Amino acid sequence: MQVKLLKANLLHLFLMHLHSQNRFLVLVDSYDVFNSGVPNFLIVTLALHKLNFKAIGVRIDSGDLAYQSIEIRKTFNLAAEHFGIDQLADLSITGSNDICEETIASLNQQGHSLNAFGVGDTSCYLQKSTCSGMCL
């Protein structure tokens, strides 16, 4: 696995997030999911593993969530095998981006490797309802 550190600022942001939140679940599609986000996430995750700290996983919120989640899961599985760290294969992949019932149904139909969904601003009401966003 070749890792490009073209976005060194992203690696720095991951470390700052960990320091401020004391947990590690980060957005990996700010620049480039596969050439920056996921490799930098794995670099920090491997360092954390050596410190007996378990990372939670990644979040993606743009592009083809189904495809990206499947490819990220493959990468996690390869990393788990390569480094002999089983927990890498179990890292969570969360998808967000105005997720609603139709999006989840579409993702399920396509097939995906998401473990969780970050539901957007339509979570408290039905989009096709006349309730105007009021939660009852």
C-alpha positions in Angstrom: 0.0 0.0 0.0 1.6 3.3 -1.1 0.7 6.3 1.0 0.7 9.8 -0.4 1.2 12.5 2.2 0.3 15.2 -0.3 -2.1 16.7 2.2 0.1 16.8 5.3 -2.3 19.2 6.8 -4.9 16.5 6.8 -2.7 14.2 8.9 -2.2 17.2 11.3 -5.9 17.8 11.5 -6.5 14.1 12.4 -4.0 14.3 15.2 -5.6 17.6 16.5 -9.0 16.0 16.3 -7.8 13.1 18.4 -6.2 15.4 20.9 -9.4 17.5 21.3 -12.0 14.7 21.2 -10.2 11.8 22.8 -11.7 9.5 20.2 -10.9 8.9 16.6 -13.7 8.9 14.0 -12.9 11.3 11.2 -14.2 12.6 7.9 -11.9 11.2 5.2 -13.2 12.7 2.0 -12.2 16.3 2.5 -9.5 16.0 -0.2 -9.2 12.6 -1.7 -10.6 9.5 0.0 -8.2 6.9 -1.3 -5.0 8.8 -1.8 -5.1 10.9 1.3 -8.0 10.4 3.7 -7.9 6.7 4.3 -4.1 6.3 4.2 -3.6 9.1 6.7 -6.4 7.7 8.9 -4.6 4.3 8.9 -1.2 5.9 9.7 -2.8 7.5 12.8 -4.7 4.4 13.7 -1.6 2.2 13.5 0.2 4.7 15.8 -2.7 4.6 18.2 -2.7 0.9 18.2 0.8 0.9 19.5 -0.4 3.1 22.3 -3.3 0.7 23.1 -5.9 3.1 21.9 -8.6 1.9 19.6 -9.8 4.1 16.7 -13.5 4.1 15.9 -13.6 4.5 12.2 -14.2 6.9 9.3 -17.0 9.0 7.9 -17.7 9.8 4.3 -20.2 12.3 3.1 -19.8 13.0 -0.6 -19.6 11.1 -3.8 -20.7 7.5 -4.3 -21.1 6.3 -0.7 -21.8 2.7 -1.6 -18.7 2.3 -3.8 -16.5 4.3 -1.4 -17.6 2.2 1.6 -16.9 -1.0 -0.2 -13.4 0.1 -1.2 -12.6 1.5 2.2 -13.7 -1.9 3.8 -11.4 -3.7 1.3 -8.6 -1.4 2.4 -9.3 -2.0 6.1 -9.3 -5.7 5.5 -6.0 -5.6 3.6 -4.4 -3.5 6.3 -5.6 -5.9 9.0 -4.1 -8.8 7.1 -0.8 -7.0 6.2 -0.2 -5.6 9.8 -1.7 -8.6 11.6 -4.2 -6.4 13.5 -7.6 -7.9 13.3 -9.4 -4.8 14.8 -8.5 -2.9 11.6 -11.1 -5.0 9.7 -13.7 -4.0 12.2 -13.3 -0.3 11.9 -16.6 1.5 11.4 -17.6 3.3 8.2 -20.3 5.9 8.6 -22.1 7.5 5.7 -23.7 10.9 5.8 -24.9 13.6 3.3 -28.5 14.4 3.7 -29.3 10.8 4.3 -33.0 10.0 4.2 -35.2 6.9 3.8 -34.8 6.8 0.1 -31.0 7.1 0.3 -30.8 4.2 2.7 -33.1 2.1 0.5 -31.0 2.9 -2.5 -27.7 2.1 -0.7 -29.2 -1.2 0.5 -30.2 -2.0 -3.0 -26.8 -1.2 -4.4 -24.9 -3.0 -1.7 -22.5 -1.1 0.7 -20.2 -1.6 3.6 -21.5 1.2 5.8 -22.0 0.4 9.5 -23.9 3.5 10.3 -25.7 6.4 8.8 -25.5 10.1 9.8 -29.0 11.2 9.1 -29.3 14.8 7.9 -31.8 17.6 8.5 -34.8 15.5 7.4 -34.5 13.2 10.4 -37.3 14.6 12.5 -40.0 14.8 9.8 -41.0 13.2 6.6 -39.9 15.2 3.5 -43.3 14.5 1.8 -45.3 15.5 4.9 -47.1 18.8 5.5 -45.8 19.1 9.0 -43.2 21.7 8.0 -40.4 20.2 10.1 -42.3 20.2 13.4 -41.4 17.2 15.5 -44.3 15.7 17.5 
